[in-house]
Amino acid sequence: MNDIYDVIENNKESYILNDGEMDEKLEELNSISLKKRNNKNKKFLFINKRNNYNNIPYNKRSLELTNSNNSTVEYIPIESKLVNHICPISNYYAINVYLSEKTKKIVCNLKNILFCEKSVTFSLATMDNDDDLNEYENENYNNSTTSTTTSTTTSTTAIYYDIDDIKNETGWSDVSVQSVTFTPNYLSLISQSPYIDMNKSYDNNFYYPSSAGQNIDIYIIDEGIILNHDDYDTYKGTPYERTITCDGLVDTNGFIPTNELGKKYCTGYGIDIPNHGIMTSSIAGGTILGVAKRANIHMIASDFSYIGLLRGYDYILQNAIPHKTVVSLSLTSKTYSKAYEDKLFDLVSKGFIVITAAGNDNTNCCSRDIFGKDFYSNPGYRMAISVGSVSSKIFEDGYHKSSFSNFGDCVDIFAPGEVIAPLIKTNSTSKYRKSSGTSCSTPLVAGVVATIMSEHPEIVYTQELIRKALIEMSIKNEISDLNSSTNSKDTPNRFINNGKRKIYSPEDLYLYDNENGTLQLQCGISSKNKTICKDGCCSKDGKCIKFINNPWDKCLIENGCQKDFGYCTTKEKSMEECENELNEYEECQLDFSSNKDIQYHQRDCQIFKSEKCLKFYKNLYIGQSVCSLAKNYKSFEFLNHFDKLKFNQYDDICDLVIEKNKRECQLELTQYHYNKCSLETIDIANILNPGVEGMKKIINKCVEFKSEECQTFYNNRNEIINDIPPCSLIKEKFNMDISKEYNINSKEDMETFNNYCDNYVLKNSISYCKYLLKDYEECQLNFSTLVSNNIPKDELIKNCSIFESDKCQDFYYTPDILPICHYNQNNQKYDILENLEENKMNYINICRGNNDNDNDNDNDNDNDNDKNNLKKEYITDCKNILNNNQCHLNYYPEMNEKEFTLKCNIIKTKNCQEYDPVTVLPVCKLAQLYNKDNDENKKQLESIISDYNEQYEKDMELCSYNEDTSIQVCDFVIVHLQACLLYDYTNYINNNYNIEDLEYNCPLIYNYINSFDNKCQLITEGQIKDVSSCLIAQRYKSYDFSFLNKFNKDWEYYNAFCP
């Protein structure tokens, strides 16, 4: 590391920036001296924060070590930002080095350097934007409760689920049930089959094992966490008390452990509220919104750099418990790193379970070309369990891939990607917001993994054991929109499930006896009311098992099915019934082979999409057909090749066929000018009282509607639609309402509008033209006064600004902007329209300086200079107006309280807050418009506007202080900046201290100055008096800034003395 440091120091000229200044990071070199002393060799001992035994305090001046040659080497401890340790990786050690292109070539070829990589930054796998941070109104959130229900529960409330059946199905030691009242209800989706009966009430419950991740640690590397929310209950004082904490912050410079406050409130770098980290931790293990409600949550706040992530993974390796820890990573990158890949391998090989997001680019994220543009880290490494996203909406035909989710053969599983997350707000612990992305799917899967591990604490779980468990438990081939394209055909079609698949409905309220609170038999001879099982089989033990829960073995008379109390069959009879069913639906047994042309598919799709066939297919793939039983005893050719995946493929083909016909239908309708003839923008119901804006639309639309094309369509709409083959097909064969699909108005609406145009609008076309022209009066200027050389500047600016407005540009440049005025143009002339082109050219020549008629070559240069001077004048005028703008405070210390208050009230107004010079000031708009092709003038204007905005922000800050707050903040600033005071060099000189001891203070001074994020520069540059709080505080209190003089003397001495 000393060799590398020497390379940087010897080549520091390669760090000079484009502006000629030295890269500020190299100031470290100037603060440290390595001069020879006492004939001893001197080197640095680079402090490794990772190892406690190397964490040498600053008051330890040096270490003296003797090497094999009996020569003494003095090692000076240094905490460097140019060269520092990261962590061990596999069989090598990674260090962080700040290199220029020149030093990179040298360092990367040094002995013992295995390889060099540039650190890049990961991005969050979220689809959120500012709108998603709004409070989500749902009063029921706080009523979402988690209750534990077991087979011994007694209750007077009717319960529609069977705990014993759930325990038998899942193997859970105990069952907990959460009544979910928020939307989207992603939790209920992972604890039941997708094939619900939409005619019955949906079961909103979330069923999960009562261990709920207890004694399992979930580590999340994200933006940070704030625990001020109901979702972060630690159940203090209960048998299942848990830990929720932020362990520390990681970045390129190191790992910083949190203090007590930081454990509850930590944020990443440059982030106020870590919304993403709050979301991921909540979904993984939140009390209300999460999956593993009793798991321990450990947040590591990160800057998302490769180096920071390496430090985070190393912290987990050192502190977490192997085989009892899940790591959730809701972040992605498109850059390969060998060091990162090896560290990920270290995590996995040591028994840590890693879950990662697939990403949100709707693309294949599984490229094996590590240096290609399509490579994705982390999925591309194929070590972590990669998670894609499906919609959290409840469908009756399975799940639908989220439009944004990535896919590919490395994506192990899909999970709901639209969730509800805590929204941290002042004085509230129960607000929520929406969030979406594979960032949301990932912690959800991490939560399921934690519950699997807590249910089986005796198993030593590894990455592959968990991957296998998730795959075995997953619901397969039920995700639509996943395997339709060539790029996604190899994607495993798996949806996350926590082990429970049976479907219940709140309408089935007969599992418990309300009178005595005991479990009663559902059906059969021994049931209380000799109940008959509808939509299912009454089993030997009196359980009513719905067809939707695939009860077929229990439906066999040979297995004790009670035939008088529900459906029952035999093996022989089931095969016969299946044969009859297949014969009845023979037309639906289609073969969509790929070599058939689109016309053939078109015919098949008409059959496939019929109500009869869709019912047949659904009964097959959700197990409600007797063939689900019969195929176990006999082979049926069609059934041997049909499953939900095959259905999805057929469905995708037919959707493509329909979309193709819809596009062709729309294209044909466009050729009939239907878009022009549409009355979509007209409120037919209120046509007699349309209002001002509505009347303007009607006037213009009447002219279009009365055109020959529209009248033809109006009189023959049905015949035209029927004569267009694709329109006729989707109308007749796929039962699509063409009028509704393309917003085609009914014949009655068209007739109403047609009559209104004839009787009211077109008869008065001249009056209506004049009526509409009034809207453009400001654009109808007299140009004759402008066509001269003596145009007053104010008038020039005013008229040119009007001409350049969006409204007037439409008036001059949009053909037929007022169609009603052209309707009777043979009978009526309008001067403004007749002279439109001439007026436009006059303005272009005068305002923009484009005089195409100027053929006097001798005057070209003079004209160009005049035009450029005029453009510069616009800039100067803009600056002058802004400098004297009422939205500026123009503060000076002697400003009295009345003036200060009055000006502050003005700049706080909405007009000042929303003041945009280019929009509000005509001359500024012209300056921007006419100088956009002149780089020098353009930069000058941008600088003027930027200075204005910066000054406004500073003025707003000044006005934000009152007497109390300004004094409080200024006092705070001064106290903290006094920490910048340096060692008094006069003590060393007066007491004859060794000059080498004085020299030793140089690195300490450097660290002092930089420890305050350059705030000490406020002193060295004499700017403390200009700090906003102190500017205002001096109005009310006298301050002694004499410490500035002492600091500056010390600083000047050290700055001159230290190398």
N, C-alpha and C positions, 0 to 999 in steps of 0.2 A: 504493500500500500504506500510505503515511503517512496518507492520507485515511481509509482504512478503520480504521486504528489509532485515529485521532482519534474516529471514530464510536463505537468500543467504549469508549474512555475517557470520552467525554462522556455515555454512556448506561449506565454500569456498574451503575446501580441496577436495570436490567432483568435483571441476572444474579443477583439475590437469590433464593435457593432457598426452598422451602416452609417450611423450618424457621427462616427468617429470617436465615440465614447467607449471606454472599457466596460465590459459586462460587469454589472454591480456585484455579481456573485464572487468575482475575483478579488473584491476588497478584503476578503479573508487573508489573502496572501500578504497584504500590506500590514496586517495587524500582528503578524507572528514573525519573530526573528529566529534564525537558525545559525547565528554566527558561532564560530569556534570559540570555546571558552576553556581555559585551563588545559589546553591540549587534549581535550576529550572529544570523542565523536558524539555528535548530538543527532538524535532522530526523534520522530514522533511516535507516541504510543496511542494509536487510534482507539478511542473509547468505544467499546462494544456494549451498548445498552442492553443487549439481549442477555449478556452474562453478568450476573451480579458481582462476580469476583473481579471484573475489569472496570467496574464503575468507580473509578478513582476520583475522590473529591478534588476540587480545584486548589485547596490549600496545600495539597501534596505537590510540591514544585516539580519533582522529577524522580525517576528511578534510575539507579545505576546497576547495570547487569554486566557480568563478565562472560565473554564468549569463549569459544574453544581455543582462541589464540591468546588468551589471557589479557586481551585489550578491553578497556572499559568503555561501554557505550551508555550515554545518558539518554534516557527516553523521557520526553516531555508529553504528558497527557494532552490530547487535543480532541475536541468534539467538532469534527469538520463537516461542512455541508458540501464540500467538493468531493471528498472521498470518505465513505463510511460503510459499515457492515450492514448487510441485509439479514441473511440467515443461511444456515446450512441447507443444501438441497441434495438429496441422494448422497453421492460420494464426493461432492465438491461444495465450495462455499461461494455464495453470491455477494457481491459488493456493489454499491451504488457510486458511480463516478460521473462527474459533470465534464463532458468532453466536447471540444470543438472538432471540426472535420479533420484538422491537422493532428491533434492529439489522439483522436480516435484511431488513426492509422498506426500511430506509434504504439499506443497502449495495447491495442488488440493483437499486436504481434510480439508482445513481451513474453518471456518464458513463464510458464505456468498459467497463462491466460488461456482457458479452454475455448471460450467464445464470447462475443460481445452482442448485446441486443439493446435496441432502443426501447425505453419504457413508454408505453402508450396508455390511454385511458379507456376504461370500460364505460359503457352507457347503460342506463337503467332500462329494463325491458317492460316499460309501461306505456300506455296510450293516453295517460292523463294530460290534461291541460288546465289552464287557470279556471275554466268553467267547472271542472270537476271538484274544485276546492270549495264550492259553495255548499252551504249547509243543506243537508238532504232532509226535507220535512217528512217525518214519520213518527207520530207520537207513540206508536206501539213499540219502538225500540226498547224503551226502558221497561216494558212489560215482558220482554223476552226472558224467560227463566229457564234454568237448567234443573231438572229434577231427576233423581235416581229412582228407578223403578225395578223391582226384582220380582221373582215368581212368588214371593211370599207377601207381596204388597196387598193390603186391604184398603179399599176406598169406597166411598159412597158415590163417586163420580163414574159414570159409564166410560170405560176405556175400550177402544176399538182395536188395539193391538195385543198380541199374545207374547208376553215376555218369554215364556218357556219355549215357544216355537223359535223365537229369535235366538235364544241361547243355543238351542239345538242346531239351528242353521249356521250360526257363526262360530260356535265354540268359545264365545266370550265367557269369562267367569261371572260377570254381572253386566247388566244393561242399564245405561242412562238414556233418558229421552229429553230432548230440548224442544219445546214448542216455539217454532220460529215464526215471527210475525213481520220480519223485514223482507224487502224485495230489492234485488233478486235473491231468491232463496237457494243459494249455491250449496248450502250444507245438506238440505234434504236430498239433493240430487245424488250425493255420493253414498247414500245409505238405502237405496231402493232401485229396483229395475226401472228402465225408462218407459215401459209399456203400460202406462196408466190408462184407466178408462175415463176419458174426458167427459163422459156423461155423469160421473160421480165426483164428489168433492175430493180435492187433492189432499194427500197426506203431507202437511207442511212440517212434520216432525223431523228432527235429526236424531238418529239412533246411533249410539257409539258405545264402545266398551267403557265401563266405569273407571278402569285404570287411567284412561284418558291421557296417556303419556307420562304418568307419574314416574319420577326418578330418571327420566330421560331429558337430556340437555339438547336444546335446539339453538345452535349458533347461527346468527344472521349477520352477514357483512353488508351494510347498507348506509343510508344517510345518517342514521342515529335514531334516538327514541326519546319520547317524553311520556312519563308514566302517569300524568295527571288525567286519567280517564277511567271510567268504570270497567273498561274491558281488561284492565291489568290488575285484577284481584289476585293477591298472593295467598289468600285463605289463611291469614296469620292466626295461629293458635289452634288450627285444626290438624287432624292426622295427615292431611295432604297439603300442608303448607309448602310453598314453592318459592323459587328465586326468579325475579324478573329484574334484569340489571343491564346497564351499559358497562362493559368491561374496560373499554378504552377507545382511543382514536389512533388510526394508522394513516401514514402518508409516506411520501418518498423519503422523509427525514427520520422517521422512527415510529415507535409505538409509545403512546402516552397513556398511562393508566389513569382512570378517572378517580376523583375524590368522591366524598359522600354525596355531594350535590350532583356531580357528573354522572353518578350511577343511575340517577333518576331523570336527568335532563342532559342529554348529550346530542350535539349536532355535528355534522360533517363540516367541511371547510366552505365558507361562503354561503351557508344555509341558515336561515332563521328558524323555520319549522321543518323538521325532517319528515314530511308527509309520507314519502315513499317507505322509509324505514318503519314508521308507525303502522302503515298498512301491512307490510310483510310480517311484522312481529304479531300483529293482531290476528291475521288470518291463520298463521301457524299455531298460535296458542292462546288467543284471546278468550276471556271468560264468556263473552257473549257471542262474538263474531268468529271465533277460532275453532279449530278442529281438536287439537290436543290441549284441552282446557286445564290440565294439571301438569303439563310439561314445564320445565325450567327454560326461561328465555334469556339468552345472552346476546346482546347487541355489540357489534364492533363497528364504530363509525369510521367511514373510509373516504379518502379522496378519489377512489376508484382507479388509481394508477396501478400498473402491473406491480410496481415495487411495493406500494401500500398493501396490495392484496397478498403478496408473498409474505409480508410481515404479519398480516392477519392470519394466514394459514399456519404460519410458524407458531403464533401465539396459541392457536387451537391445539396444535401438536404437543405443545409444552404443558397446557393447562387442562384440556378436556379429557374425558374418560373414553378410551377406545371401546367400541362395540355398544356404547350407551349414548352416543352423540350423533345428532343429525346436523349437517351444515346446509343451509339454504342460501342459494345465490341467485338473486333476481336481477342479473346483469349479463350483458353480452359485449362481445368485441369481434372485429373481423380481422384481427391480426394474430399470427401464430407466434408463440414464444416457447422455446425449448425449456427455459428455466421454469416458466409457469406450468408447462405440461409435467415436468418432473416433480414439481412441488405438489401438484394435484395427485400425482401417482403416490407420493409419500403419504398424503392424507388417506387415500383409499386403501393403500396396502397396510396401513397401521390400524385399520378397523374403524375408520370414520365414514359415515354414510353421507354422500354428497348429492344434493339435488340442485339442478340448475334449469334456468329458463331457456326455451328453444329460440326465443326472439319474436319480433313482431313485424317482419317484413313480407309476410305471405310468400315465402320462398323456401326452396330446399336448403336447409342449413347443415347438410351432412357431407359436404364436399371433403374428399380425402386429399385434395391438392392443398397442402399446408401453406403454400406461397401464392395461391390463386386468390382472385378477388371474391370468390364465393365461400371462402373458408370462414367458419364461425367458431369462435372460442366462447363458450365451453363445449357445446355439443360435438364439435369436430374432433375433440380429443377422445371421445367415446369411452370415457371413464365414469363421469357423473351420470346420474339418472336424469335424462332430459325430458322436459315437460312442455307439451303444447297446450293450446287453449281451445275450448268449445264454448258456445253460447250458454249462459246461465239461465236462459229462458226455458220454460217447461213446454215440451212438445210431447205428442203422443206417438210419434214415429221415431223415437230415438234422439240422438244428439246431433248438433250441427257445428262443424268447425267454425271457429271465429274467423272472420274475414281477414284479420291481421296476422293470424298465427302462422309461424313457420312450420315446416313439416320435413319429412325425410326418414330414411331407414334408421337413423340414429335417435329419433324421438321415441322414447320408450313408452310414454303414456300421455294421455290428454286429461285435462281437468277443467272445471269451470273457470272462466277468465274474466268474469264480471262480478265484482264483490262490493260489499259495504265496508268502509273502514272508519276508524275514529277520526273526528275532526277536532283538533285541539284549539280551543278558543278560551279567551279570558273569562274567568268566573263560570265556566261550564265544564262538566266532566262527562257529558252524555250527548254530545253532538256527533253527527255522522256525515259521511260523504261517499260518493260513488268512486270506484276505481276500476280500471280494466287493463288487460295485458297478460302476457305469460308471466309477468312479475307477480300477478295474483295467483295464477295456477300453481306456481312453484311452491310457495309456502303452504298451500293447501295440501299438496302431496307430502311435503315434509311433515305436516301434522299427522297425516294418516300413517306415515312410517313410524312416527313416535308412538302412536297407539298400538301398532303391531308389536313394537319392541317392548312396551310396558306390559302388554298382555302375556308375553312369554319371556320373563326376565331370566329364565334358565338358559335360553338360547344365546350363543355367542354369534351375534349377527355381523355379517360382512356385507360389503356392497353388493356382491352377486347374490347372496341369500335374499336380501331385501328386493333386488330387482326381480328375482324369480317369484317372490311372494306377491309383489305388485302385479306381475303379469298373470299369475294364476288367479288372483282375486278379481282382476279387471273384467269389465263387460266388453266383449269382443264383437267387432264388425257391426257396431250400432251407430257409428259416427258418419253422418252424411257429408257430402261436399269434401271428402277427404281423398278418395282414390280415383277421382274422375279424370284428373289431368295426368299427362305422361310423367311430369316431374314428381308427382306425389303417389304414384301407384305402388311404390315399395314401402310406404309409410305404414307401420303397424297400427291397426285400427283397434285401439284399446282405450277404454274410459275408466278412470279411477273408481274403485269401489272399496269400501272399508270392510266388506264381508257380509253385510246384510243386503239381500236382494228382494225379499218378499214385499209385496205391495199391500197396504191396508188402506181403507177409506173411512173417514169419520162417519160415513153413513152406516157402517157396520157396527152398531152400538149394542151388541148383544154378547160380548165376550164376558162381561162381568154382571153379576146380579145386583141391581141397584138396591134391593131390599136388604140383603145381608152382606153385600160387599164380597161375595165369594165367586170364584171362577165357576162357570157353568158350562155344560156341554153345549155345543153350537147346534147340533142336529142329531137326528136318529132316534131310535127306539127309547134310549135312556135319557134323552134331553128333556128339559122341564116341560116344554110345550109340544113335544114330538115335532120339532122344527124340520122343515124341508130345506135343503141347501139349494139355493138358486145360483145359477151361473157357476156351478162347481160340483164336486163329488163329496158325499158324506162318508168319511172314512170309517174304518172299523172301530176306532176309538172316539167317534162322535165329533170329529173336527170337520168343519165345512171349509174345504180347500178350493179356492176360486180357480177357474181355468187360467186366469192371468198369472197365477203362481205355479203353473206347470205341475198339476197334481196327478199325472196320468197313472203312475204305478198304484196310487191309492184308489184309482177309479176301477181297478180290476176286481171283479167279483171273487176271483181266486184269492185276492188279498183281503177279503172281508168287506168290500164296499157295500154299503146299505142301499140297495137298489130302490127301495120304496121312499127314500128320503133324499134323492138327488140322482144325478147321472151316474150310471155304472155300465160297464161293458166287460167282455171277456177278450182274451187274446185273439181267438178266432173271429169274434164279432168285430173287433177293432180293425182287423185287416179288411174285412168285408166293407165296413163303413168307410174306410179310407179309399178303397177302390171306387165306391159309389161317389165319394166327394171328388175324386180326380176325374171321373167321367163327367160329372156335372160341370166341372170347370175346365174341360179339355181345351177350350178356345184360349184360355189364359196361359197355357203351358208353352210359352214362346222361347225362341232361340235367337238371341241378339248376337249372332256371329259377326265379327268385325269386317268381313269381306262383303257384307251386304251394303248396297248403296243407300243413300239418304231417303229415296222414295220408298224403299222396302221398309226401312225403319219407321217411316212415317205411318205406314199402314199398321205395323206392329204396335206403335205407340198409341194409336187410337184405341186398340184393344187393351193395352197395358194400363192406360189411364182411365179406363171405364170403371164405374163404381163397383160393378160386380167383381172384376178382377182384383182391384185394390183390396177389397174385403177378403178375397181368397188368399192373396199374398200375405196380408197382415196376420190372418189366423195361423198361417204356416210359420212365419218367423217369430211370432211371440208365443208359440206353443199352445194356441187355443184350438187347434185342429186335432181331431182324433188320430190323424196321420203322425203326430208327434209320438204317439204310443206305438202305432202299428209298424212304423219303420224299424222298430227294434226287433221285429219278428219276421219281417219280409222286406225284400228289396223292391223299391219302386224307382224306375228309371229317372223320372223327373225330380223326385225328392233327393236322389243321390247327388244331384248337381245344383240344388237350390238351397240358398241360405240368405241371411240378411245382406251379406256382402254382395251376392249376386243381384239381389233386389236393388241395392243402391246403385250398382253399375247400370242396370237397366233404366232406373229412374233418372240417372244423370244423362244417359243417352237421349231419353225422351225430352228432358228439359232442354237439351241443346237443340233438338228438333223443333220444339215449340218456340224457343227464342229465335231461331233462324226464321221461322215463319212470321213471327211478330215483327222482326226487323224488316222483312220484305214487305209485309202488309203496310207498315208505317211509311216505307219508302214509296210504295205505290200511291198511298194517300197523299203524300207530299207532292207527287207529280200532278195530282188533281188540285193542288193549291189549297189543301185543306187547312194547313197551318195558318194561312192568310185569312181563311174564312171562319176560323174558330171564334166562338163567342165566349171563350173561357174567361176573359177579363171583364165581361159585361154582366152586371147584376140584373138579370131579366126580371126577377120578382119585384125590383124597385125601379123599373125603367121609367115610370112616370114621376118619380121623385129621386133622381140620381145624385143630387148634390153637384157642386161646381166641378170637382175633379171627375166625377162619374159622367157628367155631361160632356166634358172634353173627350173622354174615351169614346163615348157613343157617337159623337160627331165624326170623328176620324174613322171609326170602324164602319159606319154606314157607307162611306164611299167605297171601302174595300169590299164590303158585303154585297154591294149592288153591282160589283164587277161581273163580267160575263162568266168567269171561272166559278165564282162563288154561287151565282144563280143556278148554274148548271148542277153544281153539287147539291145545292139546296133542294132543287126540284127532283133530283134523281139519286138521292143518297143511298137508299137501300139497293138499287140496281147496281150502282157503282161498286159498293162494298162486295156484293155477291159476285160481281164479275172479276174481282181481284182474287185469284186462286188462293194465295196464302191467307188472305182475310177470311175468305169463305171457309177454309179448312179449320182455322182456329176457332171460328164462330160455331160451325156445325159439329165438328168432330171432337173438339176439346172443350166445348160448352163455355167459350169465352165471350163475354159481352164486349163487342168491339166499341160500342159507344162509350162504355165506362172505361175501357182500357185506354182509349185515346181522347177522352173528354169531348166526344162528339155530342153536340147539343141535340136534344130531341127535336122532332119535326115541329112540335107545338111551339117550342121556344124560338125556333128559327122563323116561324110564321109570325109570331108576336113581334120579333125584332124587325123583320122585313116590313111589316105594316107601319111600325113606328117610324122607320126611316123614310118611307114614302110620304106619310101624312104630316110629319113634324119637322124632320131635319132637312131633307133635300129640297123641299118647297121653299125653305128659307136659307138656302145655301149662302147667299150673299151676306145676309145678316150674321150667320154663324161664322163665316170667314172673318168678318170684321171683329167679331167677338173674340175669336182665337188670336187674331193679330195683336190684340191689346196686351196679350201675355208677353209679346216681344217688342213692346214699345221702346224699351230701353236700348234695344239693338237697332232701332230705326233712326239713326242719327243723320244729321245733315253734314255730309262729307265736304261740301264745297269750301267751308271755312278752314278745313284742315289742309287742303291742297294749296299750301302757300309756305313761304319760308319763315313766316313770323307767327309761329304757333306758340301761344303761352304754354309753359311747361306743365302747369297744373291741368290745363285743358287737355294737353297731349296725354298725360298720365291717366287722367280720368277716362278719356275715350278709348285709349288703347286697352285699358284694363277691362272695360265693358266688352270690347271686341273679343278679348282673349278669354272671357268667361265661358264656362261649359255651355251655358244656355245659348249664348250668341254664336258660339262655334257650331252648335247643332243647327241653329237657324240658317247660318251661311253655308254650311257644308253638307247638310243632310238633304238629299233630294226629296221632294214631295213631303216635307215635314208637316205641311198643312194640306192634306189631300182635299179637304172641303173647298179650299180656295182654288184648286185646279178643276173642280167638278164642273163649273160653269165658265171656264176661262175664255170660251169663245164669245160669251155674252158680256163678260165683265172683266175689266183689267184693273190690276192693283199696282200702283206706281212702285211701291217698295219691292214688290216681287219682280217687276220688270227690270228694276235697276240693281237687283241683288248682286249680280256678278261684278258689275262696275264698282259698286261700293266696297265689296270684299277686296278687290285688287287695290283700291285706294288705301285701305287700311293696312294691307300687307306691305305696300311700298313705304308708307309713313312710319308705321309702328315697328316693323321688323327690319326696315332698311333694305328691302329687296326690290330695288327699282329696275325691273327688267327692261324698261323703255329708255333707260339712260345709255345713249350710244356715244357720249362724249368721252373718249378714252383719256383725254388730257385731264379730265376731272375725276378719274376713277380713284386715284390715291386720296384726293381730298375728300371724296365721298366716303371712302372706307374709314378714314380718320374720324370724320364727323360721326359716322355710325358707331364706331368703337367708343368715342368720347361720350356719346349719348348713353350707351350701355353702361359705361363706368359711372356716369352721373346717377343712373338708377341705383347703383350700389351705394354711392355716397349718400344719396337722399334716404335710402332705406336705413343706413347706419345712423344718420342724424335723427330720424324719427324714433328709432329704438332707444337711442341714448337719452332722449327726452320723454320717454314713455312714462305714463302715470303708474305703470306696473313695476317701476323700479323705485327702490327705497332711497337710493342716493344718501346713504347714512353718513353722518359726521358726528364726532363726539359731542359737539355743542348743541345738537338737535334737541329741542325741548320736548317734554313729554307729550304735549298736545299734538305737535307735528308728527312725532314718532307714531303715536297711536292712530292718527288719521291715515297716514300713509300705509301702515300695516293693515288697517281695515280694508284699504283699497286693494292691495296686492293679494289679499286673501279671498277676494271675490271670485266667483265662478268665471267671470270674464277674463280675469288675469290668469287664473289657473289653466284655462283652456286656450289661452292666447297663442295663436300660431301666426307669426309675422307674415309668412308667405300666403296664408289664407286671408288674413284680415287686412293687410296693408297692400293696396294696389301696386305701389312702386316696388315693394319687395317681391311681389309676384312677377312683375315684369322683369325685375333684375334676375330672378331665377330662370325665367322662361327664355330670355334673350341672351343669356350667358352660358347656357348649358353646353355649348360647343367650344367655349373658351376656357381652358383648364385654369389659367391664372385667375381670371375674373370669378370663375366658379368657386375656386378654393377660398378666395377672398370673401365672397358672400357667405359661404358655409362657415367660415371662421367668425364672421360678424354675428350670425344667428346663434352659433354655438356659444359665443361669449355672452350673448343676451340671455340664453337659457341658463348658463352657469351662474350668472349674476342673479337671476331670478331665484334660483335654488338657494343661493347664499342669503338673499334677502328674506326668503321664507324661513330659513333657519334662524336668522336674527329675530324675526318677528315671533318665533315660537317661544322665546324666552320672556319671562316676566322677572320681577325683582328677585323672588325667592329661588326660582329654578336657575337663573343665570349665576347667582352667587354660589349656589350649591355645586353646580357643574364646574365652574371656574376653579373653586377651591379644590375640588377633586382632581382636576387636571394639574394644578400646580403641585399638590402633594405628591402625585405620582411622577411628575416630571422632575421633581427634586431628587428622585432616585437616580437620575442621570448624572448627578454630581460626581465628579471624578476624585481619585486620590489626590490629596494636596501635595503637589510636587515640592513645595517649599519646605515641608517637613523633612523630606529626603535630603535636600540641599543643606538646610540649617543643621541637621544632625549628622551630616557626613555619612549618610547611608551609602552602601556599596552601589555603584552605578549599575551593576548587573541586577541587583534587586529592583531597582527602578525600571530597568529594561523588562524585567519579568512581568510588570504590570501591563505591558502593551497588549498581550492577548486577553487579559482580563478586561481592559478598557474596551477592546473590540467586542467582546461578548456582552458587556454591559450595554453598549450602544445599540447593538442589534437585538437585544432581548426585548426591547420595547417597540419592535416593528417600526423602527425609524422615527418614533415619536420624539426622540431626543433631538432630531434635526430641527424641531420647532424652536429649540433653544439655540442651537448652533447657528441657525439662520435668523435669529432674532424675531421670530414670528409669533411668540407666545401672546403678545399683546393683540394680535390679529385673530386669535381664536374667537369664534362667534360668541361663546358664552362669556368670555372675558371682556369682549367689546361692550356687551350690554351690562355686565356686572360692574364695570367701572363707572357706570352712571349712578350707582347706588353705594359703592364702597371703594375706598382707596386701597390700592394694592402696592406692595413692595416687591418690585422685580429686581432688587439689587443682586439676588443670587445669580442673575444672568451674567453680571460682570465677572464674578469669581469663576463661574463655569467657563466662560469664554477664555479667560487667562489660562486656566488649566488645560482646556481643550487645545488652545494654540500651542502650548508647550508640548503636550503629548503628540499632537498631530505632526509637529516638526521633529520631535525626537524619535518616535516610533517608526520603524521601517515600513 
